[in-house]
């Protein structure tokens, strides 16, 4: 009896330690579906209201934060990709715990800088270890307490063309990595303790780009072929593990097909070919009610597939497909037989998950690359303009709140312990009800220069009292005006960094730009010219 009680106590302790609402260990959370069991997340927030802390993150990265215990981890990189970092932040205080340079890169990719960062794959964390992945640049396992590198692999390579994005996942002692480049395409399983290869499976759909473009209705394909040779082979999706009819399957979208593998052996179980322009896939598959849901990248088609088949199941096991308003980048949310998603233009849709029947469409506006999260019957959508829209996860479109932060969001949030962790292009936010962040009076004067942080920022000096002389007051006023101009410019620069040349030109011709102060216009135009020269090359 005593032995039974002891075993029961250990089991209950295990459950308590690993309750799903207490950690966010990988891209899109514990189950990879963007859903959290936590409650009492803030519905409304500002730069101060319901913000526990906000800290700068050095350099550039689009990886999402992961949380285990009191640690938040994320990756970042020099804008030119020459140095890659893993950063650890204390969940409660926002203080830096680790700032580790993981890799130096001799010849990083530089094509199309606005389309991706050098630190976009999200790490995966477990007790005592974090696995950071930078695609072809390298993968490493770090000790979460000391920051020491336990193992690394730099021999798994492909040409991502616009840098890596697929995130690692873990199951049954293995870590799974995907490499879908324009040159080679393969998926591999490594032993997570040693980093040694367990299996590696090459994959390629034998379509040339000319055939794909022609099938997509493109007539003049010569220029596209010159600019985007083998573009139909590259992809950036994160795989997922499901269990269907008692069998585990590793579901992994590639550029022109989505594959299912036996996760222990790498044996292909089935595949579905994407129709039309099926590349640049970024959505992580979701398994719910016996169906696998995923999108097909540039083709912008949402598919529901019965994973019971074998071989090529394109014509036999696709239960339904949906194109109108489907996303290219953000992943959907599936809850209570409803599937919710937004496209990049902020059009939100709700379908019946089993049938694909459209229930409603709504609009939240903005440019959406981040994947949404679900908690407490709400769905949170983040856009690149710093707006966080909250809707009800219901059969009617209900916009509950629109929150605006001084930020640009591409990374997806993490949700833990009644808190939400947001990563912007420059900062990390910890949102929680009941907290109020004090905004320093001269916060607008600070400009993020992208330099590596050595710790938390120093406390800001208090504003000078009225005893200041007239000359000093004038200097402070001029400095404040300059700070406001810099702050205004930063929002535009963040937009330029991730926008096409056409979008940049439209922005500087807009009515909003014309209303800016002349000095702000001058600064923004100078930056626009730099980005245009890069994107037009």
Secondary structure as UniProt FT lines:
FT   HELIX           2..17
FT   HELIX           20..22
FT   TURN            27..32
FT   STRAND          49..56
FT   STRAND          66..68
FT   TURN            69..70
FT   STRAND          71..77
FT   TURN            79..80
FT   STRAND          83..90
FT   TURN            91..93
FT   STRAND          96..104
FT   HELIX           113..115
FT   STRAND          124..126
FT   TURN            127..128
FT   STRAND          129..133
FT   HELIX           135..137
FT   STRAND          139..143
FT   TURN            144..146
FT   STRAND          149..153
FT   STRAND          169..171
FT   TURN            172..173
FT   STRAND          174..180
FT   STRAND          185..191
FT   TURN            192..194
FT   STRAND          197..202
FT   HELIX           209..215
FT   TURN            216..217
FT   HELIX           222..227
FT   TURN            229..230
FT   HELIX           231..233
FT   STRAND          240..244
FT   TURN            245..246
FT   STRAND          247..253
FT   STRAND          257..261
FT   TURN            263..265
FT   STRAND          268..273
FT   STRAND          286..288
FT   TURN            289..290
FT   STRAND          291..295
FT   HELIX           297..299
FT   STRAND          302..306
FT   TURN            307..308
FT   STRAND          311..312
FT   TURN            314..316
FT   STRAND          318..322
FT   TURN            324..325
FT   STRAND          333..335
FT   TURN            336..337
FT   STRAND          338..342
FT   TURN            344..345
FT   STRAND          347..352
FT   TURN            353..355
FT   STRAND          358..363
FT   STRAND          373..375
FT   TURN            376..377
FT   STRAND          378..382
FT   TURN            384..385
FT   STRAND          387..392
FT   STRAND          399..404
FT   STRAND          414..416
FT   TURN            417..418
FT   STRAND          419..423
FT   STRAND          427..436
FT   TURN            441..442
FT   HELIX           443..445
FT   TURN            466..467
FT   HELIX           470..497
FT   HELIX           501..508
FT   HELIX           511..514
FT   HELIX           518..535
//
